[in-house]
Amino acid sequence: MDLNALFTKAVTDSKDLKDRPSNETLLQLYSFYKQATEGDAGSDAPGMFDFVAKAKYEAWSSLKGKTKEGAMQEYINLVEKLKV
């Protein structure tokens, strides 16, 4: 199975996890997903009072420079770990 197919399967699997991941893990999943699908975060940071959006943006922007393939693989690895 190629990386794109494994990534697509992991995205589907992440929606059916037995237990809800912690907020920190959800941020990791979000940032890996965004990096894999959109690349580096843009410069349009959310306002300072939108705490959730700011946390998401900061998690995503921390992956700046990571390849889409690398982010896909890390997303897959994290979902596999959560499925156990």
Buried (B, 14 or more C-beta within 10 A) or exposed (E): EEEEEBBBEBBEBBEEEEEEBEEEBBBBBBBBBBBBEEBBBEEEEBEEEEEEEBBBBBBBBEBEEBEBEBBBBBBBEBBEEBEE
